[in-house]
Amino acid sequence: MTNDDGRRMPFRHSRFVILSSFVIRASSFLIFFPSMFPAGSRAGDNLGILGANPRWSVLEKYQGTITHDDFSRLIPNVYCTHGFAPDLIEITEKTARILMNRESQKFFTLRFAEDDTTRKPVPRLWRPAKTLPPAKADKPLVGLKIALDPGHLGGKWAKMEERWFQVDSSQPVQEGDLTLRVARLLAPRLRELGAKVSFIRNRNEPITAKRPDDFRELARRILIKNGVPQPRADVLDPNDPAKEQTIRWQSQILFYRYSEIRRRAALVNFKLHPDLVLCLHFNAEGWGDANNPTLTDTNHLHVLVNGSYLAEELEFDDERFEMIRRVLSRVYDEELPLADTIAVAIAHTTGLPPYQYPTTNSTTKVGSSGYVYARNLLATRLYRCPVVYCEPYVMNSKDVFARIQAGDYEGMRNVNGVERKSIFREYADSVADGLVQYYSKACCSRDR
């Protein structure tokens, strides 16, 4: 399941965010105000939660690397499908003028390439499939650098994340544990195929050095700023509808949803430098009381790529900058066909139907498979390379729950009257199959 980082509105309104069909209370209070962000932020900065001051000067290296037609196609059809304020991006025949900061009225001017023949090479640290070394038949992923990002934390943090439920005395279902198990099965398979594999998380612990208590003062100030003059310190009842107005709740959100993902992004961008990040998740439907959860007959699959920014998200200087950098680095040209191929491979193996978002308020369906959506998530936005964000299986579906309880095993086993691989191996193998299909095809096109 996704951590929804971008949907912000005043707490006075009822706030429920539909995440992959699973209804989670998202923080209603976490909105920007200037004095609460890292050292280096200036008073006039308009930043997202724990955001850093954008370095617009780095976009100079993208001058002349994209044509007017490509920029004009990507902005409305992929990244800004929900519209934006007219002063944020102004596109003319030869340039795009992008607002850096409304208060100072500073703008960045991007110069377009005249055409594809004069377009300069795109500067980037990741490598598209067509530029990888020639692959052998038995090593179709040779030279490919993949970072595995098992979603969430699991372990002792699972209840805090609300990625935990238990049926009677059965083994608790903790998404962070499930995704890590899949990643540990997937890694050796990818290495056998020639890939260089690294883990963004390889244990049930956060990689950020911060903890919830480090954010208590920031959480208190956010609550006061948003109309809670004397915020309660602790959550007294997990089912308390007012728990979002407590310091503990807000500090936990800041820890696992923002600090953790930003730290993962720093690891990806400044140390690992992969050609691709695979974000591994399981999905869920609303299960109600985690100690007495609802099991459902529903099961489905979808895959996410970055895009579909909300108009209010684009008002934040750092999010607008990060979006423009993704547009210019052309990650979409790689990650969409890759996501489509992986989605089809998972669907072929699992037989899962495509998930349909109940609204288009935060997503845009893209690609040709019917399984892929564009959505602005913190991880897909901040990782500076193609990101494929997998969301197969509904954890609290009756079938998937039984398969999770069966655990991991070699070979086939009868589960719910059907001979099957373990769900973890099925997940890992289907993702690997999709990667082989995509990069094998790219290899063949390179050899022509």
Buried (B, 14 or more C-beta within 10 A) or exposed (E): BBBBBBBBBEBEEEBEBBBBBBBBBBBBBBBBEEEBBEEEBEEEBBBBBBBBBBEBEEBEEBBBBBBBEBBBEBBEBBBBBBEBEEEBBEBEEEBBBBBBBBEEEEBBEBBBBEEEEEBEEBEBBBBBBEEBEEBEEEBBBBBBBBBBBBBBBBBEBBBBBBBBBBBEEEEBBBBBBBBBBBBBBBBEBBEEBBBBBBBBBBEBEBBBEBEBEBBBEBBBBBBEBBEBEEBBEEBEEEEEEEBBBBBBBBBBBBBBBBBBBBBBBBBBBEEBBBBBBBBBBBBBBBBEEBEEBEBBEBBBBBBBBBBBBBEBBBBBBBBBBBBBBBBBBBBBBBBBBBBBBBBBBBBEBBEBBBBEBEEEEBBBBBBEBBBBBBBBBBBBBBBBBBBBBBBBBBBBBBBBBBBBEBEBEEEEBEBEEEEBBBBBBBBBBBBBBBBBBBBBBBBEEBEE
